[in-house]
Amino acid sequence: MSKNKKPLNIGVLVSGNGSNLQAIINSIEKKALNASIRVVISNNPNAYAIERAKKYSIPNKVVEDGRYSERKEYDTVIAEVLLKEDVELVVLAGFMRVLSPEFIRRFPMRIMNIHPAILPSFPGLHVQKKAIDYGVRFSGCTVHFVDEGVDTGPIIIQAVVPVHTNDTEEELSKRILEQEHRIYPEAIRLFAEGRLTVSGRRVIISDCVNTRGVLVNPPITI
């Protein structure tokens, strides 16, 4: 992927509130992200994310699950919409469907997802509760490319938050979501700038500044 001043065409798939969609819109509005949202697609006609798209005059489409008996058939429909809009990167922002292998093969290493845990720990659903129940000291969120597994694709960027002793699932989820809103636009920006190269399981980021920071939870006091 070479650097290009042309805005990156993205398509966003959503099922719910769409707060990550809003974070992406905000980054574009602030000129921090050189991208154009060509279409927002939802499987849920009641998703508030669709209202967010309408507010910014972003083309949007609802493709309901119940109209299609097979996952492959559903995915073919949304893939055709994305291709028609010349989408270069597919962004999953709380899209509560598992994509078919056929769909993923049409957009190889051009689908991103955000997951509210530090992968490969705690894939799947209800991961904040799993983190608390397991007793981990840190959790967070991960942006990764999508492959044919569930939350198994190459990792692009992660953010870490401490898990407090008295955390509830809701409190931890809120802190993680704040970081999701930071790292998802950043991952898209890196893609748009042509700075991501996938080598096996690793995503190599060009011109990346390494840090030597260390996190400890609970803090060491001696």
N, C-alpha and C positions, 0 to 999 in steps of 0.2 A: 504494500500500500504506500503510495507516494503522497507527499504533502500536496494539498490542493486548497486553493482559496475559495473554491466553490463550496457552498453550504452542503453538508452531508444530508442526504435524504433519509429520514428515519420514519419507520412505522411503529406505532406503540400499541401493544395488545394489553387490554385491561379487563378486570372483572368487578372491581369495587370502587373504593373511594377515590383512588387516583392521586394520592399525595406525591408519589414519585413522579408521576406525569407532571404535576404542578412544579416540582423542583426542576425538571428538565425545561419546562416552559419558562420559568423564571431565569434560568441560566441563559437561554436564548435571548430573552428580552434584555438582559444586562450585557449582552454581547460577549459573555464569557464562554459561550459555546457556539461555534459556527455550524449550525444545523438548521434544517427545516423539517418540521413535523408534517409529513405529507398526508397522513391519515391516522386516526385513532379507531381501533376496532375493539368491540366488546362482545362477549358472549352473553352478557347480562343487560337486558333492556333498562334495568333500574340502577345501573352503575352511575354513581355521581361523577365518575371520570368523564362520561359523555357530556355532562353539563359543563365541566371545565373546558372541554374541547370547543363546545359551542360558544362559550364566553370569549374565546380568542379566535373565533371564526376558523377553526381547524376542521378540515373535512373529517367526518366521522361516520361510522357504520356499525350497526348492531347485527350480528350474525348469531342467532339463538341456537343453543345446543340441541334443543328438542326437535328441530326441523330435520336433523340428519341422524340416520340410524348407525352410521359407522364413523369412527374418528377420522379415518383417511378421507372420507367424503367431505367432512367439515373442513379439514385442514386444506384440502384442495381449493375450496371456495375462498378462504382467507388468503391463501398464497396468491391466487389470481388477483385479488384486490391489491395486495402489496406490490406485485409485479407491474400491474397497470399504473401504479403511482411511482414507479421507478425507485422503489425503496432499496437503499443500499445496506441498511442495518435495521434489523428487527429487534425492538426493545420490549421485553416482557416486564410489565409494571403491575405486579399483582394479578397476573393472568392465571386463573385457577383451572387450567387444563394442562394435561400432559400432551405435548406435541408428538405427532407420529414421526417415525423414522423418515418417511417419504418427505414430510415437510422440512425436516432438519437438513436433509440432503440437498434440498433446493437452495438453501442458504447456508452453506458450510462455513463455519466460524464467522458467520454474520448475524448471529442471534445472541443477544445478551440477556442475562437474567440477574436479578438481585435476590439474595437469600438472607434471612435474618439470623444467621449463625456464622461461626467461623468454620467454613468447610475445610476438610471433609467431615468434621464433627456435626452431628445432628442434621442430616438431610431430612427432607419431607416436611410434614406439617407439625404445628404446635411446638416449635423448636425452642421458644423461650421457656416454656414450662419444662421441657426436657432438660434444658441447661440448668435451671434452678433445682430440679429434682435430682440431677446427677451430682450437684454440688461443685460445679466448676467455679473458678474465681474470675474468669473472664468469658465474655461472649462478644457478640458483635454482628457484623454483616459482611457479605461477600458478593462482589460482582464477578460473574464468570461467563465464559462462552458456553453455549448450550450444545451438548452432544446427545447421543441417543440414550444415555442413562438419566437417572433422576438426580439432579444437583451434582453431577460428576464431571462437568466440563472444566477445561483449563481456567485457572483463577487469574483474574486481571488485577483486582484491587480489594483490599480488606480494611475494615476499621474495627477497632477493639474497644469495648467498654467494660468496666468492672461490674461484677455481679455482687451486689451487697447482701449481707447476711439476712436482712429483713425484706428483701425484694419480693414483690408480687410479680406475677406474669405481666400484668398491665404496666407496672412501673418500668420493668426491664424492657418491655416492648417499646415504650415511649422513647427511652434513651437510645435504643438501637435505631429506631426510625429516624431520629435526628441525624444520625450518621449516614443512613441510607441516602438522605437528601443531599448529603455532601459528596459521597463517593460515586453515585450513579452518573450525575452529569460529568464528573471528572473522567470516568471510564469511557464515556461516549466521546469526550473531547480528545482523549488519547487516540481513539480509533479514527476520529475525523482528521487528526493531524498526521495519520499514517505512522504512528509510533509503536504500534503493537505487531509483534511477530510471534506466531505460535510455533514452538519447537517441542514436539512430543507433548508432554503434559505441562510444559512451562510456557508462560507468556512473557516474552522478552520486551521490555519497555526501553526504547532508545532515549538517550539523554536523561536517564533517571538518576537523581541524586540520592545516594545511599545515606542512611542515618545510623547512629549508634545508640539510639535511645533504648531504654529497657523499662518495662512496666512490671511492677510487683504489687500484688493485692492479696492480703492486706499489706500495707506499707511496712517496711522494716524500720524499727524504731531504735535499734541499738547499733 
